[in-house]
């Protein structure tokens, strides 16, 4: 009996069906009637006769395998599926896969019995064609059933009896950053239990992977939102491993684990979220084989004030859950508005109801309370006057912008929500579009949200595209409240406006969109292009933008590694000999096609639309992408063709660290010139640098005076103090280091931090260290010293030459230069430190003080006789003769100071200074003594000896 059972079990296995597949099929049938079968299945064997009878009903899925490789946000995905017909007659099998709507299918192959069919991307033709019709299969369809950012790819075939069919689907996408994370999603909905189910995702990010997470599987009602609370552990059988730049995630549930997730084989979405290391710079520029991609997503920026009008559909169709969830979301959104924001609310149906007529109101507790009352009292009634509502919202914002100071650089936007089509007022879509564009006039952006199946998706999408916004669509049965809040979170924190990214015209061509009206926190700007000058060793990049009252210019040279012309091969879907393409080139083509599609959607000119269509079609054919203008036709392969292989061939990453040109200044290959970063700055000799060594230049006397200050680590020295007059104070904080061997000092000290405070015409301060700069003028901005940048406001300019110096200009009459000293391999007595130089002191008053400031508007006289004789002033032509004297005398404000002749090097040793040196911590040279110049904290603005004021 035992032997007979073994042979029965072995029969289907011999036909290519392992025991796990039998168990999957058996569990799928039993679960319909018995919830406890999961626990029992491992302990009993099914009755073979009844089981085999059930196998006759439909082809079963024996294998479902997803392999993906993500390189620098560009994802290649291969889905492999095998279906077996164990029945006695041919049966229809349906391969169905949900893929992101933003993805492009790049290949599809299927093998049915001993025949293989491959997908060929061709241009769409006019209907009437009946090419390649077959009786045993239906052509695959990638356009059916768009649902909240997803499309369903479907292919159906008839599998002959006792045979199998194998499907291979390839698609590509460029991951978008939202709410600070990239999200990669795989739909696992085989609609039956699968004996062999596996998902494997490999990620390579040379910038460094951070915040890697795999949340629980997400079902269809949670799409676009995910679980915000409860158990956030990865799905069962998930294995996560990663290093600094590489990650591998696998999901391999057994049949029993599948049944615990879902009985019907619809497991849900397998999600991976992650981010990469970044900082405020021109971003991450990567170059490979004549193409580049540029990712820009700065951090540590203060949010811009925003002016937002919420335009909400309150027509009769919003009755019930939709309006209730909209109100819940708005309650939360209103609570998240910032004190510097302004807002208003418009409800529309047949009538247009404005909460606060003809004004944008500031965010105050009372206004938020009253707005919530207004929303609470909204009731659904009447039709849908979309045109009137948008005209009213645009007029509100236009009037506000006209009547207020545009230089305040706030961001204005309309958030528009509806669940239907226009039924009242203007109902023609083309007229609504033109009216909206004329009303907005490129002054602000429009963001649209559609709920349910009755909305005009094309109208909402085009309105958003034409007015620099975005659109979202949610299903009626989804959690609209969380979706609305999530969408608002994406656009609720603008950080930059008017962003422009420039490259030299002689070096690049066919660059994708390089001007962006806004950058929102948690998002990312992506630009790609082709290199013209393939022999150049660098690519110059400049980013200009506005942040509130500041103008920002970021710039750098990105090294181009010429040997990297060795192409990365093996990109999935390029089996036709086009393996010389690389992922950066494909990212460029992906972005270019997307922009052509959007441009065509926005165009009203038929000739322009045809031109854009042909251009997009041509590029899609060149890169084998299925788009709205191309179609996937199935062709039968030759008689001796091999069946499609399940093995996934990922893009090669051999030597990727050398080939990718990441924007890390210290990683630039040796020999790359840095003239731009090392440009000489016009400065005076008046400075405090090194240990620290002070130099004061007296141009009219044609000599310089120098002295040392032997401070203690942690001391804060007041260098310039003119707070009462010009409003400027400069303090420097000391850091300690051991003294060199055989030296006369017990330790060394250097400036680790320079703080510059300015109180006129408005309060601001700068805190500079060898690695970063903090600018705070009511809004905090953090800049890296390793990236060239320029930041301008009304009275202040900060210019950074990467890893070299920082120039601070106040009201165009005061300039300071801070040198950056950083050591690759410092000796024990060396520390990264700063040097402080005064370039322009015209704007400082005659009452300026501090260790350097007290000499800026005073002259010092050099005397001929020793201290105990009468004093005769030395003429300028006699100074040279006194250099050999062991001591000489300076007359400073009536005080006699003994000095000796010395030579010093300043500005990184590039300039030699001859000076009269005052010993003993500048005793008698400076007013008071050294301790009188100690500040209590970096922001101390004491303006005279013994007094302390704080900014």
Secondary structure as GFF3:
##gff-version 3
##sequence-region A 1 951
A	DSSP	alpha_helix	2	14	.	.	.	ID=ss1
A	DSSP	alpha_helix	19	30	.	.	.	ID=ss2
A	DSSP	alpha_helix	37	40	.	.	.	ID=ss3
A	DSSP	three_ten_helix	41	43	.	.	.	ID=ss4
A	DSSP	alpha_helix	48	55	.	.	.	ID=ss5
A	DSSP	beta_strand	60	71	.	.	.	ID=ss6
A	DSSP	beta_strand	74	85	.	.	.	ID=ss7
A	DSSP	beta_strand	91	100	.	.	.	ID=ss8
A	DSSP	beta_strand	104	112	.	.	.	ID=ss9
A	DSSP	beta_strand	115	123	.	.	.	ID=ss10
A	DSSP	beta_strand	137	147	.	.	.	ID=ss11
A	DSSP	beta_strand	150	159	.	.	.	ID=ss12
A	DSSP	beta_strand	163	174	.	.	.	ID=ss13
A	DSSP	beta_strand	177	178	.	.	.	ID=ss14
A	DSSP	beta_strand	181	189	.	.	.	ID=ss15
A	DSSP	beta_strand	196	204	.	.	.	ID=ss16
A	DSSP	beta_strand	209	213	.	.	.	ID=ss17
A	DSSP	three_ten_helix	220	222	.	.	.	ID=ss18
A	DSSP	beta_strand	238	242	.	.	.	ID=ss19
A	DSSP	beta_strand	246	251	.	.	.	ID=ss20
A	DSSP	alpha_helix	255	261	.	.	.	ID=ss21
A	DSSP	beta_strand	266	276	.	.	.	ID=ss22
A	DSSP	beta_strand	284	288	.	.	.	ID=ss23
A	DSSP	beta_strand	291	296	.	.	.	ID=ss24
A	DSSP	beta_strand	306	313	.	.	.	ID=ss25
A	DSSP	three_ten_helix	316	318	.	.	.	ID=ss26
A	DSSP	alpha_helix	321	336	.	.	.	ID=ss27
A	DSSP	beta_strand	342	348	.	.	.	ID=ss28
A	DSSP	beta_strand	352	354	.	.	.	ID=ss29
A	DSSP	beta_strand	361	362	.	.	.	ID=ss30
A	DSSP	alpha_helix	365	376	.	.	.	ID=ss31
A	DSSP	alpha_helix	386	403	.	.	.	ID=ss32
A	DSSP	three_ten_helix	406	408	.	.	.	ID=ss33
A	DSSP	beta_strand	411	418	.	.	.	ID=ss34
A	DSSP	alpha_helix	429	440	.	.	.	ID=ss35
A	DSSP	beta_strand	445	451	.	.	.	ID=ss36
A	DSSP	alpha_helix	457	466	.	.	.	ID=ss37
A	DSSP	beta_strand	471	474	.	.	.	ID=ss38
A	DSSP	alpha_helix	480	491	.	.	.	ID=ss39
A	DSSP	beta_strand	494	503	.	.	.	ID=ss40
A	DSSP	beta_strand	508	509	.	.	.	ID=ss41
A	DSSP	beta_strand	515	520	.	.	.	ID=ss42
A	DSSP	beta_strand	525	531	.	.	.	ID=ss43
A	DSSP	beta_strand	538	547	.	.	.	ID=ss44
A	DSSP	beta_strand	550	559	.	.	.	ID=ss45
A	DSSP	three_ten_helix	562	565	.	.	.	ID=ss46
A	DSSP	alpha_helix	583	602	.	.	.	ID=ss47
A	DSSP	alpha_helix	606	623	.	.	.	ID=ss48
A	DSSP	beta_strand	630	636	.	.	.	ID=ss49
A	DSSP	alpha_helix	656	659	.	.	.	ID=ss50
A	DSSP	three_ten_helix	665	667	.	.	.	ID=ss51
A	DSSP	beta_strand	687	689	.	.	.	ID=ss52
A	DSSP	beta_strand	693	698	.	.	.	ID=ss53
A	DSSP	beta_strand	703	708	.	.	.	ID=ss54
A	DSSP	beta_strand	716	722	.	.	.	ID=ss55
A	DSSP	beta_strand	728	738	.	.	.	ID=ss56
A	DSSP	beta_strand	747	758	.	.	.	ID=ss57
A	DSSP	beta_strand	764	768	.	.	.	ID=ss58
A	DSSP	beta_strand	772	776	.	.	.	ID=ss59
A	DSSP	beta_strand	780	784	.	.	.	ID=ss60
A	DSSP	beta_strand	788	792	.	.	.	ID=ss61
A	DSSP	beta_strand	796	801	.	.	.	ID=ss62
A	DSSP	beta_strand	805	810	.	.	.	ID=ss63
A	DSSP	beta_strand	814	821	.	.	.	ID=ss64
A	DSSP	beta_strand	833	840	.	.	.	ID=ss65
A	DSSP	three_ten_helix	853	855	.	.	.	ID=ss66
A	DSSP	beta_strand	861	863	.	.	.	ID=ss67
A	DSSP	three_ten_helix	876	882	.	.	.	ID=ss68
A	DSSP	beta_strand	888	892	.	.	.	ID=ss69
A	DSSP	beta_strand	895	906	.	.	.	ID=ss70
A	DSSP	beta_strand	911	918	.	.	.	ID=ss71
A	DSSP	three_ten_helix	930	933	.	.	.	ID=ss72
###
